[in-house]
Amino acid sequence: MTWLASSVMGRRGVAQGREGSHHLLTEAAQGRYHYVYGPYADPVMRITPGDVVAVETLDAFGGAVKTEDDLPSKVLNMPFVNPQNGPIAVEGAQKGDVLAVYIKDLLPRGPQPVGTTALIPDFGGLTSTGLTHLNAPLAEQVKKMEVTPEGGVKFSDRITLPYEPFVGTMGVSPEIEAISSLVPDFYGGNMDLPDVAPGAVIYFPVQRDDAYFYIGDCHGRQGDGELCGVAVEIPATVTVQIDLIKGWSIPGVRLETEEFIMAVGSARPMEDAARMAYRDLIRWMVDDYGFEESEAYFLATQAGKMRVGNMVDPKYSLGASMLKTYLG
């Protein structure tokens, strides 16, 4: 018995944490990858609640940056970046439901060095933009790194960082919009939040029949903020167990681990993303954990944690969390 049995997914999911059929979504089976989250693509796979899917994702560059000489400005075809697998149709999902996604495993795939990061002109948390500034952009640069679960991330000859993988982009289709996979919002998308990692359950508010789940943009690791705009991007095989929760209405993305719950806000300016995240965390504490609103507000003030996912995308993503030990 793992903690998953006591999670919202385990207690309230249609499958209640039980694994169903296992599926493999290979590159070949995916065929055309997608660069928007939307309801208009045909699903590549249909599953039932509880099913487990292993997905072969591409890196954020679609594999185009193969060496340190492959500058993104030369080899990428903007805006066709951040390719997504899917959509995966989940039988029985309807608008107003919640899709629960338990990340079981995430492994790099392909020939080493499999990890890529880069400095891209007019992009990043500490750069200007050609639309608003006169100064020249930073020099473009690519860094390739070996990434393995056993050996970590070989950042340089001097520094090896731990392998701390997570999914940068995942979520469900909006109801009518087709939105770039670079954008995070209430449906998920490009949150670049390191807590979206193996061992976590991510909850998404379903917007249309069959949910239409998308996933891609896996990372070997990333610091808070994704400062230069590019994490350790890797192609990966990511394995998820997908369930469906009826009768639970949420305004945006929520996340749960064995230790804490987290609500995610995506917006600009950054303080609005933080406010959205804390607001939903407090409402979650009130609705599901029996707190009075004022008491939850007090507790979030003294014990809440704020995680910066990205501070570079069209909207910033922040996660407000509370340890379960304080929730009773």
N, C-alpha and C positions, 0 to 999 in steps of 0.2 A: 504494500500500500504506500503510495507516494503522496506528496502534498497535493497533487493534482485532484485527488478525490475531494478535497475540501475547498477547491477553487470554485469560483462562480461557474466555470465551464463544467466541472465535475458534478456540482450540485444541481445545476439548472439546465445543462445542455440536453438536447434530445438524446444523445448517445451517453450522457453522464460519464464521460471519460473513457468509455470502452472503445477500443480500436475496431474499426471496420475493415473493409478491403484495402489492400495496398496497391498503389499506382506509381508509375514512373513516367514523368513528363520530360523526355529527352529533347535535345536541340532539334533533332529530326522531326519528332512528333509535334513540337511547337511550330516549326516552320517559320512563319513570319512573326517577328517580335513586334511589340506595340510601344508607341511613344506617347500615348495619351491614355488616361483612365476614362472610360466611357462605356455606354451601353450598346454601341453599334457594331462591335466585332462579334463574330460567331465564336461560341465557346470551343476551346480545344479539348475539353474533357468535362464529363459530368460525374459528380460524386454524390454520395449520400453522407449525412452527418455521422461523424466518427471515422471517416476514411482517412488514410494516411497517404500523402503524396510526396515523393522525392522529385525535386525539380532541378533541372540543369539550367542555371542562370548564366548569362553573359556578364562581363564587367560593365561599368558605366559607359565605357568607350566602345562597347560592342566588339572588343578584341582588336580594334584598329591601331592602338598604341602598343606595338610589339617590342620596340626597343627604345632606348633613351634618345635616339635620333628622330623618332616619330613624333614631331611636335603636334599637339592637338589642333592648332590653327591650320595645319597642312593636311592632316589625315582625317579629320572629322567632317561630317556633313551636317552642320547645324540646321535645324534643331533636332536632328535624329540622334539623340544621345539618351542614356539611361533606359535601355531596352527592358521591356517587361514581359515575363511569361504570363500566359493566360489569354482571355479570361477563363477561369474555372467556374463552371456552374454548379451550385450547391442545391440539390433538390429540396424543395419545401421552403426555401428562403423567400420571405416576403418583406416588403417595405415595413419598417417598424420593428423588425427582428434585430438580433445582434449576431454577427458572425464571430465565433471564437476560434483563434488560430494559435495552437500550441507549437512552438518551435522546438523540435526534438534534436536536431543536429544541423551543423553547417560545416562543410569541408571544402577546402580549395580544390580545384581541379585544373588540369592542363599542365603544360611544361613550365618548369621554373626558369627565370624568376616570374612568378605568377602575379605578384602584387605591383600595382602602379599608382603613383601619385604625381601631381604636376602643379606647376605655376602657370596659370592661363591668363593671357592679357585681359584686363578690365574685369577680372573675376576674383573674388575672395574677400575675406573680412577686413583686410587692411589695405585694400587697393582703391584707387579712384576709378571712375568710369569715364570713358570718352564722351558720354552724353552730357556730363556736368563739370568736368575738370579739364584744365589746359595741360597739366603735366603728363608726361609719357607713361605708359603702363610699365609694370615690372617686366624684366626679361623673361621670356618663356623658357621653361625647363621641365624635363621629365625625369623622374626617379623610379627605377625598377628595383624590386625587392623580392627575395625568396621568402615564401610564407608557407609554413607547415605547422600543424598542431603541436608536433613534438619539439621543433626547433625554434618556434616563434617567428617574429618578423625581423629579418636581418636588415635593419635600417641603415647600417653602415658597418665598416670594419670594426668600429669601436663600440657600437650600440646595437644590442638585440632587444627588441620589445616583446612582451608576452603576446601570444595569439589570443585575442579577445574578439571573436567574430560576432557580427550582427547583420541584420537585414536593413539596408538603408531605405528601401522603398517597398511598401506593401499596403494593400487596402482593397476597398470594394469600389464598384462603379458608382459615380454620381447618377442621379435619376435621369437627367436629360443632357447634361453637359458632357463634352469631351475636353478634358483638361490635361495639359502637358504633364508628363510623368516627372518633371522637375519640380512640380508644385505640391506642397503639402496642404492639407485642409482637414475638415471634419471627417472625411471618408478615409483618411490615411495619406497615402502618397509618399512623397520624398521627405520624410521626417528626419532622416539621418540621426536617429536617437539610439545611442549605444545600448540602451536597455532592451531594445527589440532583438533579443539574443536567445540562444538556446537555453531552455529552462523557463522561459516566460510565456504567458498566454496574452495575446493581444486581442482586444475586443473592438469591433467596428460596427457602426450603425448601418444596417442594410437599407439601401435606397431603392432597390428594384427587385423584381422577381428573379430568383436564382442567384442573387447577390453579385455574381461576376467578380471573382477574386483575382487580383493581380499581384505579382511578386517579382522582385529583381534587385539589382544594385547591392550585391553583398559586399561586405567589408571585412578585412582581416583584423582591423582595429581602427580607432579614431579617438582623438581627444575631444573634449567638450568644445562645441562650437564649429567643428570642422573648418578651422580657421582659414586655411588657404583655399577652401572650397572643394578640395579633393581628399578623401580619406585614403586608406590603403585598399584600393579597389581590386576586387578579385572575381574571376569566374568561379562558380561554386556549385556544389550539390547541396541544396537545403531541403531538409525533410520536415514537413509540417503535418500535424493532425488537426483536422477542421471539424468543428461542431457548430450547432445552431442553437440559439437561445430564444425562446418565445417569451413574450410578456415582460421584457426588460428593455425599457426605452432609455437610450443614452444620447447625448447631444454631439459627441465626438469620440475620439479614440481614447480607450482606457487600456491599462496594462496591469498585469498581476504576476508577481513571483511568489516564491515561498516566503519571502521576508517582507514584502511591501506591496501596496497598491499605488498606482500612478494614473493621473489624468493628464492628457496632452492637449496643449493649445498651440495652434499655428496661426500666426498673424504678423502684421507689421503695424506699428512699431513693436519692438520686443516686449515692452511692458504690457502691451495688450495680450500678447501670447501668454505671458506669465499670469496675468489676471484671469484669463480664460481657463488656464490650467488649474489654478488654485480655486476658482469658483466651482469648477466641476468636481474637484476633489472634495470640497466641503459638502456639496450636494450629495455626493456618493456616500460620505460619512453619515449624513443625515438620513438618507433613504434606506441604506442597507446595514448600518451599524448602530442605529438608535441614538445618535447624538442630537442634541438641540443645536440649531444653527449657530447660536452665539458661542456655545461650547466648542463646536468644531472649528470655528473661526479663531478662538483663543488657542486651541491645540495646534492648528496649522501655523499660527504665528510663532509658537515656541518649539515645535518639533518637525515642521514641514521641511522638505528638501526640494530644491529646484535644480533640475538638470537641463543644460543647454544642449539641444540636439544639433541644429545647424543655425548659423547666423549669416548665411550667405545666399540662401535660396530666395525665390520671389516672396515667400513667407517664412518667417522664423518659427522653429518648433521648440517648445519648452515643455518639460514634464514635471509636474508637482506631485510629490510622493509622501506617503505616511507609512511608517513601520507598522506591521500588523500587531506587534506586541502592545501598541497603544490603543488598538481598536477593540480589545475585549473579545 
